[in-house]
Amino acid sequence: MSEMDKSWMHSDRRSKAYGLGVEAFLNFSIENLLTTTHIRCPCVKCVNLKLFGVEIIRDHLYFNGVDQSYKNWTFHGEPWEATTNASRNVEEDDDHSRYSFVSEEIEMDDNDFGDFGYDPYEFANVIGDGDQPLYPGCRKYTKLSALVKLYNLKAKHGMNDVCFTELLILQGDLLP
């Protein structure tokens, strides 16, 4: 499979180049995923977390724009090996990954990041699990959106890890 031209992602959304790029992207996704029903939306608002039909994704790409950080279209059928560092999908800089400073601070090694880098479908399944409702009947939050909101609260209010962990335990005890 040849590499897709992604230069359209940086074009003005009103341009012909952008329109042709959107159509090429959608065709690429349909051909490689063998589905026309629901695919991940790569717009700046959905960032591959929400599934929609092709028509809605087309609208989102025009109205919201494409997430330009989505450089390897693994959720849309592009092989994982096309990345600079296929095992973690990050660029290396002076033999240190973007994760290295975090790893050193919290005493983790590369194995602590799991094996998601070796199987993009396993990672997609984990992300798909995050799209599930927070609890049966919940329409407002998914498991992933609730987790993100909790972490944002932690950061916003400067909670330390102990406080945050106790809050999560309390929340778990309060749920049915």
TIVO-2410 file (N, C-alpha, C; in nm, 3 decimals):
# residues 176
REC num residu      c1      c2      c3 atome chaine
REC   1      M   0.085  -0.117   0.000     N      A
REC   1      M   0.000   0.000   0.000    CA      A
REC   1      M   0.090   0.124   0.000     C      A
REC   2      S   0.062   0.217  -0.085     N      A
REC   2      S   0.143   0.338  -0.092    CA      A
REC   2      S   0.099   0.437   0.016     C      A
REC   3      E   0.193   0.521   0.055     N      A
REC   3      E   0.163   0.619   0.160    CA      A
REC   3      E   0.070   0.726   0.104     C      A
REC   4      M  -0.027   0.762   0.183     N      A
REC   4      M  -0.125   0.864   0.144    CA      A
REC   4      M  -0.062   1.003   0.151     C      A
REC   5      D  -0.104   1.089   0.059     N      A
REC   5      D  -0.064   1.229   0.063    CA      A
REC   5      D  -0.146   1.297   0.172     C      A
REC   6      K  -0.078   1.353   0.270     N      A
REC   6      K  -0.148   1.416   0.383    CA      A
REC   6      K  -0.130   1.568   0.384     C      A
REC   7      S  -0.074   1.621   0.277     N      A
REC   7      S  -0.050   1.766   0.272    CA      A
REC   7      S  -0.181   1.845   0.279     C      A
REC   8      W  -0.291   1.786   0.235     N      A
REC   8      W  -0.421   1.853   0.238    CA      A
REC   8      W  -0.463   1.891   0.380     C      A
REC   9      M  -0.412   1.820   0.479     N      A
REC   9      M  -0.451   1.845   0.618    CA      A
REC   9      M  -0.414   1.987   0.662     C      A
REC  10      H  -0.315   2.045   0.597     N      A
REC  10      H  -0.269   2.179   0.633    CA      A
REC  10      H  -0.327   2.288   0.542     C      A
REC  11      S  -0.412   2.246   0.448     N      A
REC  11      S  -0.471   2.341   0.353    CA      A
REC  11      S  -0.592   2.411   0.414     C      A
REC  12      D  -0.627   2.523   0.355     N      A
REC  12      D  -0.749   2.595   0.393    CA      A
REC  12      D  -0.869   2.504   0.367     C      A
REC  13      R  -0.961   2.496   0.462     N      A
REC  13      R  -1.077   2.406   0.449    CA      A
REC  13      R  -1.169   2.443   0.333     C      A
REC  14      R  -1.154   2.563   0.281     N      A
REC  14      R  -1.236   2.605   0.166    CA      A
REC  14      R  -1.170   2.573   0.033     C      A
REC  15      S  -1.048   2.523   0.038     N      A
REC  15      S  -0.973   2.500  -0.085    CA      A
REC  15      S  -1.012   2.367  -0.150     C      A
REC  16      K  -0.983   2.361  -0.279     N      A
REC  16      K  -1.009   2.238  -0.355    CA      A
REC  16      K  -0.918   2.126  -0.305     C      A
REC  17      A  -0.793   2.161  -0.269     N      A
REC  17      A  -0.698   2.061  -0.219    CA      A
REC  17      A  -0.751   1.994  -0.093     C      A
REC  18      Y  -0.812   2.073  -0.004     N      A
REC  18      Y  -0.867   2.017   0.120    CA      A
REC  18      Y  -0.984   1.924   0.087     C      A
REC  19      G  -1.072   1.968  -0.001     N      A
REC  19      G  -1.187   1.886  -0.040    CA      A
REC  19      G  -1.145   1.755  -0.102     C      A
REC  20      L  -1.047   1.759  -0.192     N      A
REC  20      L  -0.997   1.637  -0.254    CA      A
REC  20      L  -0.930   1.547  -0.149     C      A
REC  21      G  -0.861   1.609  -0.055     N      A
REC  21      G  -0.796   1.532   0.052    CA      A
REC  21      G  -0.895   1.462   0.143     C      A
REC  22      V  -1.004   1.533   0.176     N      A
REC  22      V  -1.108   1.472   0.259    CA      A
REC  22      V  -1.165   1.350   0.189     C      A
REC  23      E  -1.197   1.365   0.060     N      A
REC  23      E  -1.254   1.253  -0.015    CA      A
REC  23      E  -1.155   1.137  -0.025     C      A
REC  24      A  -1.027   1.168  -0.048     N      A
REC  24      A  -0.925   1.064  -0.056    CA      A
REC  24      A  -0.912   0.992   0.079     C      A
REC  25      F  -0.915   1.070   0.188     N      A
REC  25      F  -0.908   1.011   0.322    CA      A
REC  25      F  -1.027   0.918   0.347     C      A
REC  26      L  -1.147   0.964   0.315     N      A
REC  26      L  -1.266   0.882   0.338    CA      A
REC  26      L  -1.262   0.755   0.253     C      A
REC  27      N  -1.222   0.768   0.128     N      A
REC  27      N  -1.209   0.650   0.041    CA      A
REC  27      N  -1.104   0.553   0.095     C      A
REC  28      F  -0.992   0.607   0.139     N      A
REC  28      F  -0.885   0.526   0.199    CA      A
REC  28      F  -0.939   0.450   0.319     C      A
REC  29      S  -1.013   0.518   0.405     N      A
REC  29      S  -1.068   0.456   0.526    CA      A
REC  29      S  -1.164   0.345   0.491     C      A
REC  30      I  -1.253   0.371   0.399     N      A
REC  30      I  -1.353   0.271   0.360    CA      A
REC  30      I  -1.286   0.148   0.299     C      A
REC  31      E  -1.189   0.172   0.211     N      A
REC  31      E  -1.120   0.061   0.145    CA      A
REC  31      E  -1.040  -0.024   0.243     C      A
REC  32      N  -0.975   0.041   0.338     N      A
REC  32      N  -0.886  -0.030   0.428    CA      A
REC  32      N  -0.956  -0.087   0.551     C      A
REC  33      L  -1.065  -0.029   0.591     N      A
REC  33      L  -1.139  -0.081   0.706    CA      A
REC  33      L  -1.254  -0.171   0.664     C      A
REC  34      L  -1.283  -0.172   0.534     N      A
REC  34      L  -1.391  -0.254   0.480    CA      A
REC  34      L  -1.524  -0.227   0.547     C      A
REC  35      T  -1.550  -0.101   0.581     N      A
REC  35      T  -1.678  -0.063   0.640    CA      A
REC  35      T  -1.717   0.075   0.593     C      A
REC  36      T  -1.845   0.096   0.575     N      A
REC  36      T  -1.895   0.229   0.542    CA      A
REC  36      T  -1.994   0.274   0.648     C      A
REC  37      T  -2.009   0.195   0.753     N      A
REC  37      T  -2.109   0.230   0.854    CA      A
REC  37      T  -2.054   0.327   0.956     C      A
REC  38      H  -1.960   0.285   1.038     N      A
REC  38      H  -1.907   0.373   1.142    CA      A
REC  38      H  -1.756   0.363   1.147     C      A
REC  39      I  -1.692   0.478   1.136     N      A
REC  39      I  -1.546   0.486   1.150    CA      A
REC  39      I  -1.514   0.599   1.247     C      A
REC  40      R  -1.393   0.602   1.295     N      A
REC  40      R  -1.351   0.706   1.390    CA      A
REC  40      R  -1.338   0.840   1.320     C      A
REC  41      C  -1.386   0.943   1.387     N      A
REC  41      C  -1.383   1.077   1.330    CA      A
REC  41      C  -1.254   1.148   1.371     C      A
REC  42      P  -1.169   1.187   1.273     N      A
REC  42      P  -1.042   1.252   1.306    CA      A
REC  42      P  -1.049   1.405   1.310     C      A
REC  43      C  -1.168   1.461   1.330     N      A
REC  43      C  -1.177   1.607   1.337    CA      A
REC  43      C  -1.118   1.656   1.470     C      A
REC  44      V  -1.094   1.786   1.482     N      A
REC  44      V  -1.029   1.840   1.601    CA      A
REC  44      V  -1.116   1.826   1.726     C      A
REC  45      K  -1.245   1.811   1.712     N      A
REC  45      K  -1.332   1.796   1.829    CA      A
REC  45      K  -1.346   1.650   1.871     C      A
REC  46      C  -1.351   1.558   1.777     N      A
REC  46      C  -1.371   1.415   1.808    CA      A
REC  46      C  -1.240   1.341   1.834     C      A
REC  47      V  -1.131   1.386   1.774     N      A
REC  47      V  -0.997   1.328   1.785    CA      A
REC  47      V  -0.996   1.175   1.791     C      A
REC  48      N  -1.068   1.113   1.699     N      A
REC  48      N  -1.072   0.967   1.685    CA      A
REC  48      N  -1.136   0.895   1.803     C      A
REC  49      L  -1.208   0.965   1.888     N      A
REC  49      L  -1.274   0.901   2.000    CA      A
REC  49      L  -1.420   0.865   1.970     C      A
REC  50      K  -1.479   0.930   1.869     N      A
REC  50      K  -1.620   0.907   1.839    CA      A
REC  50      K  -1.633   0.840   1.703     C      A
REC  51      L  -1.732   0.752   1.692     N      A
REC  51      L  -1.760   0.679   1.569    CA      A
REC  51      L  -1.882   0.738   1.500     C      A
REC  52      F  -1.870   0.759   1.368     N      A
REC  52      F  -1.981   0.814   1.290    CA      A
REC  52      F  -1.979   0.753   1.151     C      A
REC  53      G  -2.087   0.778   1.078     N      A
REC  53      G  -2.092   0.741   0.938    CA      A
REC  53      G  -2.011   0.840   0.856     C      A
REC  54      V  -1.984   0.803   0.732     N      A
REC  54      V  -1.899   0.882   0.643    CA      A
REC  54      V  -1.953   1.024   0.623     C      A
REC  55      E  -2.083   1.040   0.605     N      A
REC  55      E  -2.140   1.173   0.581    CA      A
REC  55      E  -2.116   1.268   0.698     C      A
REC  56      I  -2.133   1.218   0.820     N      A
REC  56      I  -2.110   1.302   0.938    CA      A
REC  56      I  -1.963   1.336   0.951     C      A
REC  57      I  -1.877   1.238   0.925     N      A
REC  57      I  -1.732   1.265   0.933    CA      A
REC  57      I  -1.692   1.369   0.829     C      A
REC  58      R  -1.747   1.359   0.710     N      A
REC  58      R  -1.719   1.458   0.606    CA      A
REC  58      R  -1.757   1.598   0.657     C      A
REC  59      D  -1.877   1.610   0.713     N      A
REC  59      D  -1.922   1.740   0.768    CA      A
REC  59      D  -1.828   1.789   0.878     C      A
REC  60      H  -1.790   1.699   0.969     N      A
REC  60      H  -1.700   1.737   1.078    CA      A
REC  60      H  -1.567   1.787   1.026     C      A
REC  61      L  -1.514   1.721   0.924     N      A
REC  61      L  -1.384   1.761   0.869    CA      A
REC  61      L  -1.391   1.900   0.805     C      A
REC  62      Y  -1.506   1.933   0.748     N      A
REC  62      Y  -1.521   2.067   0.691    CA      A
REC  62      Y  -1.550   2.172   0.798     C      A
REC  63      F  -1.638   2.140   0.891     N      A
REC  63      F  -1.677   2.239   0.993    CA      A
REC  63      F  -1.572   2.256   1.102     C      A
REC  64      N  -1.514   2.147   1.148     N      A
REC  64      N  -1.420   2.153   1.260    CA      A
REC  64      N  -1.274   2.150   1.218     C      A
REC  65      G  -1.246   2.093   1.102     N      A
REC  65      G  -1.108   2.075   1.058    CA      A
REC  65      G  -1.054   1.942   1.107     C      A
REC  66      V  -0.948   1.896   1.045     N      A
REC  66      V  -0.887   1.768   1.079    CA      A
REC  66      V  -0.783   1.789   1.189     C      A
REC  67      D  -0.771   1.693   1.278     N      A
REC  67      D  -0.669   1.696   1.382    CA      A
REC  67      D  -0.533   1.675   1.314     C      A
REC  68      Q  -0.455   1.781   1.304     N      A
REC  68      Q  -0.329   1.776   1.230    CA      A
REC  68      Q  -0.222   1.695   1.301     C      A
REC  69      S  -0.243   1.662   1.427     N      A
REC  69      S  -0.145   1.578   1.497    CA      A
REC  69      S  -0.165   1.429   1.463     C      A
REC  70      Y  -0.274   1.397   1.396     N      A
REC  70      Y  -0.301   1.258   1.357    CA      A
REC  70      Y  -0.223   1.229   1.229     C      A
REC  71      K  -0.096   1.196   1.244     N      A
REC  71      K  -0.007   1.182   1.130    CA      A
REC  71      K  -0.003   1.040   1.075     C      A
REC  72      N  -0.030   0.941   1.157     N      A
REC  72      N  -0.033   0.802   1.112    CA      A
REC  72      N  -0.175   0.752   1.130     C      A
REC  73      W  -0.241   0.722   1.023     N      A
REC  73      W  -0.383   0.691   1.023    CA      A
REC  73      W  -0.411   0.546   1.062     C      A
REC  74      T  -0.358   0.504   1.176     N      A
REC  74      T  -0.373   0.366   1.220    CA      A
REC  74      T  -0.519   0.330   1.246     C      A
REC  75      F  -0.600   0.425   1.288     N      A
REC  75      F  -0.742   0.398   1.312    CA      A
REC  75      F  -0.820   0.387   1.182     C      A
REC  76      H  -0.756   0.416   1.071     N      A
REC  76      H  -0.825   0.417   0.942    CA      A
REC  76      H  -0.758   0.324   0.840     C      A
REC  77      G  -0.677   0.232   0.889     N      A
REC  77      G  -0.623   0.128   0.803    CA      A
REC  77      G  -0.479   0.143   0.762     C      A
REC  78      E  -0.412   0.251   0.801     N      A
REC  78      E  -0.272   0.265   0.764    CA      A
REC  78      E  -0.188   0.175   0.855     C      A
REC  79      P  -0.088   0.107   0.800     N      A
REC  79      P  -0.007   0.017   0.883    CA      A
REC  79      P   0.065   0.091   0.994     C      A
REC  80      W   0.075   0.029   1.107     N      A
REC  80      W   0.141   0.086   1.224    CA      A
REC  80      W   0.289   0.108   1.198     C      A
REC  81      E   0.351   0.026   1.116     N      A
REC  81      E   0.496   0.033   1.090    CA      A
REC  81      E   0.539   0.161   1.020     C      A
REC  82      A   0.445   0.240   0.972     N      A
REC  82      A   0.481   0.361   0.898    CA      A
REC  82      A   0.533   0.471   0.988     C      A
REC  83      T   0.528   0.453   1.120     N      A
REC  83      T   0.573   0.557   1.211    CA      A
REC  83      T   0.723   0.556   1.226     C      A
REC  84      T   0.776   0.666   1.280     N      A
REC  84      T   0.920   0.676   1.304    CA      A
REC  84      T   0.965   0.569   1.401     C      A
REC  85      N   0.891   0.550   1.509     N      A
REC  85      N   0.922   0.448   1.609    CA      A
REC  85      N   0.798   0.363   1.625     C      A
REC  86      A   0.789   0.253   1.553     N      A
REC  86      A   0.667   0.173   1.548    CA      A
REC  86      A   0.628   0.117   1.684     C      A
REC  87      S   0.723   0.099   1.773     N      A
REC  87      S   0.687   0.038   1.901    CA      A
REC  87      S   0.611   0.133   1.992     C      A
REC  88      R   0.628   0.265   1.974     N      A
REC  88      R   0.556   0.357   2.061    CA      A
REC  88      R   0.487   0.469   1.986     C      A
REC  89      N   0.506   0.479   1.855     N      A
REC  89      N   0.446   0.583   1.773    CA      A
REC  89      N   0.488   0.722   1.820     C      A
REC  90      V   0.617   0.738   1.855     N      A
REC  90      V   0.669   0.869   1.893    CA      A
REC  90      V   0.798   0.892   1.817     C      A
REC  91      E   0.834   1.018   1.805     N      A
REC  91      E   0.960   1.051   1.740    CA      A
REC  91      E   1.071   1.046   1.844     C      A
REC  92      E   1.186   0.999   1.804     N      A
REC  92      E   1.300   0.994   1.894    CA      A
REC  92      E   1.383   1.121   1.876     C      A
REC  93      D   1.439   1.170   1.984     N      A
REC  93      D   1.522   1.289   1.981    CA      A
REC  93      D   1.641   1.265   2.073     C      A
REC  94      D   1.760   1.258   2.016     N      A
REC  94      D   1.882   1.233   2.093    CA      A
REC  94      D   1.870   1.109   2.182     C      A
REC  95      D   1.818   1.001   2.126     N      A
REC  95      D   1.802   0.874   2.196    CA      A
REC  95      D   1.709   0.882   2.318     C      A
REC  96      H   1.627   0.983   2.326     N      A
REC  96      H   1.528   0.993   2.433    CA      A
REC  96      H   1.391   1.012   2.371     C      A
REC  97      S   1.297   0.929   2.410     N      A
REC  97      S   1.161   0.947   2.359    CA      A
REC  97      S   1.094   1.060   2.434     C      A
REC  98      R   0.977   1.102   2.383     N      A
REC  98      R   0.900   1.205   2.452    CA      A
REC  98      R   0.858   1.156   2.590     C      A
REC  99      Y   0.853   1.025   2.608     N      A
REC  99      Y   0.810   0.969   2.736    CA      A
REC  99      Y   0.924   0.963   2.836     C      A
REC 100      S   1.048   0.976   2.793     N      A
REC 100      S   1.160   0.944   2.880    CA      A
REC 100      S   1.162   1.030   3.006     C      A
REC 101      F   1.133   1.159   2.996     N      A
REC 101      F   1.138   1.243   3.115    CA      A
REC 101      F   1.030   1.202   3.215     C      A
REC 102      V   0.916   1.157   3.166     N      A
REC 102      V   0.811   1.108   3.255    CA      A
REC 102      V   0.855   0.978   3.319     C      A
REC 103      S   0.910   0.888   3.238     N      A
REC 103      S   0.955   0.758   3.289    CA      A
REC 103      S   1.056   0.775   3.401     C      A
REC 104      E   1.149   0.868   3.381     N      A
REC 104      E   1.253   0.889   3.481    CA      A
REC 104      E   1.195   0.947   3.608     C      A
REC 105      E   1.102   1.040   3.597     N      A
REC 105      E   1.041   1.103   3.714    CA      A
REC 105      E   0.963   1.005   3.800     C      A
REC 106      I   0.888   0.917   3.737     N      A
REC 106      I   0.803   0.827   3.815    CA      A
REC 106      I   0.857   0.685   3.817     C      A
REC 107      E   0.986   0.672   3.783     N      A
REC 107      E   1.058   0.546   3.791    CA      A
REC 107      E   0.988   0.434   3.714     C      A
REC 108      M   0.954   0.461   3.590     N      A
REC 108      M   0.894   0.361   3.502    CA      A
REC 108      M   0.995   0.326   3.394     C      A
REC 109      D   0.983   0.208   3.340     N      A
REC 109      D   1.060   0.177   3.220    CA      A
REC 109      D   0.964   0.159   3.104     C      A
REC 110      D   1.018   0.142   2.986     N      A
REC 110      D   0.934   0.135   2.866    CA      A
REC 110      D   0.833   0.021   2.872     C      A
REC 111      N   0.861  -0.084   2.945     N      A
REC 111      N   0.768  -0.196   2.955    CA      A
REC 111      N   0.640  -0.157   3.029     C      A
REC 112      D   0.645  -0.053   3.112     N      A
REC 112      D   0.527  -0.010   3.186    CA      A
REC 112      D   0.422   0.055   3.098     C      A
REC 113      F   0.459   0.090   2.975     N      A
REC 113      F   0.361   0.149   2.885    CA      A
REC 113      F   0.272   0.044   2.821     C      A
REC 114      G   0.300  -0.082   2.844     N      A
REC 114      G   0.217  -0.190   2.790    CA      A
REC 114      G   0.260  -0.226   2.650     C      A
REC 115      D   0.186  -0.318   2.590     N      A
REC 115      D   0.219  -0.368   2.458    CA      A
REC 115      D   0.134  -0.307   2.348     C      A
REC 116      F   0.067  -0.196   2.374     N      A
REC 116      F  -0.022  -0.138   2.275    CA      A
REC 116      F   0.050  -0.101   2.147     C      A
REC 117      G   0.178  -0.064   2.159     N      A
REC 117      G   0.252  -0.024   2.040    CA      A
REC 117      G   0.272  -0.136   1.941     C      A
REC 118      Y   0.260  -0.259   1.985     N      A
REC 118      Y   0.282  -0.372   1.895    CA      A
REC 118      Y   0.153  -0.417   1.828     C      A
REC 119      D   0.038  -0.381   1.879     N      A
REC 119      D  -0.088  -0.424   1.820    CA      A
REC 119      D  -0.188  -0.309   1.823     C      A
REC 120      P  -0.198  -0.233   1.714     N      A
REC 120      P  -0.288  -0.117   1.713    CA      A
REC 120      P  -0.433  -0.157   1.733     C      A
REC 121      Y  -0.469  -0.279   1.697     N      A
REC 121      Y  -0.608  -0.322   1.714    CA      A
REC 121      Y  -0.640  -0.341   1.863     C      A
REC 122      E  -0.542  -0.388   1.940     N      A
REC 122      E  -0.563  -0.401   2.084    CA      A
REC 122      E  -0.584  -0.263   2.145     C      A
REC 123      F  -0.503  -0.168   2.101     N      A
REC 123      F  -0.518  -0.031   2.150    CA      A
REC 123      F  -0.656   0.024   2.111     C      A
REC 124      A  -0.697  -0.002   1.988     N      A
REC 124      A  -0.828   0.045   1.942    CA      A
REC 124      A  -0.939  -0.017   2.025     C      A
REC 125      N  -0.923  -0.143   2.065     N      A
REC 125      N  -1.023  -0.207   2.149    CA      A
REC 125      N  -1.031  -0.140   2.287     C      A
REC 126      V  -0.915  -0.103   2.342     N      A
REC 126      V  -0.915  -0.034   2.471    CA      A
REC 126      V  -0.984   0.101   2.457     C      A
REC 127      I  -0.953   0.173   2.350     N      A
REC 127      I  -1.019   0.301   2.327    CA      A
REC 127      I  -1.168   0.279   2.307     C      A
REC 128      G  -1.205   0.173   2.234     N      A
REC 128      G  -1.346   0.141   2.213    CA      A
REC 128      G  -1.418   0.115   2.344     C      A
REC 129      D  -1.349   0.049   2.438     N      A
REC 129      D  -1.408   0.027   2.570    CA      A
REC 129      D  -1.435   0.160   2.639     C      A
REC 130      G  -1.349   0.258   2.615     N      A
REC 130      G  -1.369   0.390   2.674    CA      A
REC 130      G  -1.492   0.461   2.619     C      A
REC 131      D  -1.539   0.418   2.502     N      A
REC 131      D  -1.658   0.478   2.441    CA      A
REC 131      D  -1.787   0.424   2.502     C      A
REC 132      Q  -1.776   0.326   2.591     N      A
REC 132      Q  -1.894   0.268   2.654    CA      A
REC 132      Q  -1.952   0.366   2.757     C      A
REC 133      P  -2.083   0.361   2.782     N      A
REC 133      P  -2.141   0.449   2.884    CA      A
REC 133      P  -2.075   0.427   3.019     C      A
REC 134      L  -2.069   0.530   3.100     N      A
REC 134      L  -2.007   0.522   3.232    CA      A
REC 134      L  -2.075   0.414   3.316     C      A
REC 135      Y  -2.203   0.407   3.307     N      A
REC 135      Y  -2.281   0.301   3.372    CA      A
REC 135      Y  -2.404   0.277   3.286     C      A
REC 136      P  -2.470   0.163   3.302     N      A
REC 136      P  -2.587   0.133   3.217    CA      A
REC 136      P  -2.692   0.243   3.228     C      A
REC 137      G  -2.732   0.294   3.114     N      A
REC 137      G  -2.833   0.399   3.109    CA      A
REC 137      G  -2.777   0.541   3.109     C      A
REC 138      C  -2.646   0.555   3.134     N      A
REC 138      C  -2.584   0.689   3.135    CA      A
REC 138      C  -2.572   0.739   2.992     C      A
REC 139      R  -2.623   0.857   2.966     N      A
REC 139      R  -2.614   0.915   2.832    CA      A
REC 139      R  -2.518   1.033   2.825     C      A
REC 140      K  -2.480   1.084   2.940     N      A
REC 140      K  -2.398   1.205   2.941    CA      A
REC 140      K  -2.248   1.177   2.934     C      A
REC 141      Y  -2.202   1.067   2.997     N      A
REC 141      Y  -2.058   1.042   3.004    CA      A
REC 141      Y  -2.025   0.901   2.958     C      A
REC 142      T  -1.911   0.890   2.888     N      A
REC 142      T  -1.854   0.759   2.859    CA      A
REC 142      T  -1.748   0.733   2.967     C      A
REC 143      K  -1.698   0.611   2.970     N      A
REC 143      K  -1.594   0.579   3.068    CA      A
REC 143      K  -1.472   0.668   3.047     C      A
REC 144      L  -1.436   0.689   2.921     N      A
REC 144      L  -1.319   0.770   2.890    CA      A
REC 144      L  -1.343   0.918   2.922     C      A
REC 145      S  -1.460   0.972   2.885     N      A
REC 145      S  -1.486   1.114   2.911    CA      A
REC 145      S  -1.489   1.142   3.061     C      A
REC 146      A  -1.543   1.048   3.139     N      A
REC 146      A  -1.546   1.066   3.285    CA      A
REC 146      A  -1.404   1.066   3.341     C      A
REC 147      L  -1.321   0.975   3.292     N      A
REC 147      L  -1.183   0.968   3.338    CA      A
REC 147      L  -1.108   1.096   3.304     C      A
REC 148      V  -1.127   1.146   3.184     N      A
REC 148      V  -1.060   1.270   3.142    CA      A
REC 148      V  -1.106   1.386   3.228     C      A
REC 149      K  -1.236   1.394   3.256     N      A
REC 149      K  -1.287   1.502   3.341    CA      A
REC 149      K  -1.227   1.494   3.482     C      A
REC 150      L  -1.215   1.372   3.535     N      A
REC 150      L  -1.155   1.356   3.668    CA      A
REC 150      L  -1.009   1.401   3.669     C      A
REC 151      Y  -0.934   1.362   3.567     N      A
REC 151      Y  -0.794   1.404   3.562    CA      A
REC 151      Y  -0.781   1.555   3.541     C      A
REC 152      N  -0.870   1.614   3.465     N      A
REC 152      N  -0.869   1.760   3.450    CA      A
REC 152      N  -0.896   1.829   3.583     C      A
REC 153      L  -0.990   1.775   3.660     N      A
REC 153      L  -1.016   1.831   3.794    CA      A
REC 153      L  -0.893   1.819   3.883     C      A
REC 154      K  -0.826   1.704   3.875     N      A
REC 154      K  -0.705   1.683   3.955    CA      A
REC 154      K  -0.601   1.790   3.923     C      A
REC 155      A  -0.580   1.813   3.794     N      A
REC 155      A  -0.481   1.912   3.752    CA      A
REC 155      A  -0.525   2.054   3.786     C      A
REC 156      K  -0.651   2.084   3.762     N      A
REC 156      K  -0.703   2.219   3.784    CA      A
REC 156      K  -0.692   2.261   3.930     C      A
REC 157      H  -0.716   2.166   4.020     N      A
REC 157      H  -0.716   2.198   4.163    CA      A
REC 157      H  -0.590   2.154   4.236     C      A
REC 158      G  -0.491   2.110   4.161     N      A
REC 158      G  -0.362   2.075   4.219    CA      A
REC 158      G  -0.369   1.961   4.320     C      A
REC 159      M  -0.455   1.865   4.297     N      A
REC 159      M  -0.466   1.752   4.391    CA      A
REC 159      M  -0.341   1.666   4.381     C      A
REC 160      N  -0.292   1.622   4.496     N      A
REC 160      N  -0.181   1.527   4.490    CA      A
REC 160      N  -0.237   1.388   4.464     C      A
REC 161      D  -0.148   1.294   4.436     N      A
REC 161      D  -0.192   1.159   4.399    CA      A
REC 161      D  -0.270   1.090   4.510     C      A
REC 162      V  -0.228   1.111   4.635     N      A
REC 162      V  -0.297   1.046   4.747    CA      A
REC 162      V  -0.441   1.097   4.757     C      A
REC 163      C  -0.457   1.228   4.748     N      A
REC 163      C  -0.591   1.288   4.754    CA      A
REC 163      C  -0.679   1.238   4.639     C      A
REC 164      F  -0.622   1.235   4.521     N      A
REC 164      F  -0.697   1.192   4.403    CA      A
REC 164      F  -0.737   1.045   4.415     C      A
REC 165      T  -0.645   0.962   4.461     N      A
REC 165      T  -0.675   0.820   4.478    CA      A
REC 165      T  -0.786   0.800   4.580     C      A
REC 166      E  -0.781   0.874   4.691     N      A
REC 166      E  -0.887   0.863   4.792    CA      A
REC 166      E  -1.021   0.908   4.736     C      A
REC 167      L  -1.019   1.012   4.653     N      A
REC 167      L  -1.143   1.058   4.589    CA      A
REC 167      L  -1.201   0.950   4.499     C      A
REC 168      L  -1.116   0.884   4.422     N      A
REC 168      L  -1.163   0.777   4.334    CA      A
REC 168      L  -1.219   0.659   4.413     C      A
REC 169      I  -1.154   0.626   4.525     N      A
REC 169      I  -1.205   0.517   4.610    CA      A
REC 169      I  -1.341   0.555   4.668     C      A
REC 170      L  -1.354   0.679   4.714     N      A
REC 170      L  -1.481   0.726   4.766    CA      A
REC 170      L  -1.589   0.721   4.659     C      A
REC 171      Q  -1.554   0.767   4.540     N      A
REC 171      Q  -1.651   0.765   4.429    CA      A
REC 171      Q  -1.695   0.622   4.400     C      A
REC 172      G  -1.601   0.529   4.398     N      A
REC 172      G  -1.633   0.389   4.375    CA      A
REC 172      G  -1.726   0.332   4.481     C      A
REC 173      D  -1.702   0.374   4.607     N      A
REC 173      D  -1.788   0.327   4.716    CA      A
REC 173      D  -1.928   0.384   4.709     C      A
REC 174      L  -1.942   0.503   4.647     N      A
REC 174      L  -2.073   0.568   4.639    CA      A
REC 174      L  -2.159   0.515   4.525     C      A
REC 175      L  -2.093   0.457   4.423     N      A
REC 175      L  -2.171   0.406   4.310    CA      A
REC 175      L  -2.240   0.277   4.347     C      A
REC 176      P  -2.358   0.253   4.285     N      A
REC 176      P  -2.433   0.130   4.316    CA      A
REC 176      P  -2.361   0.005   4.275     C      A
***
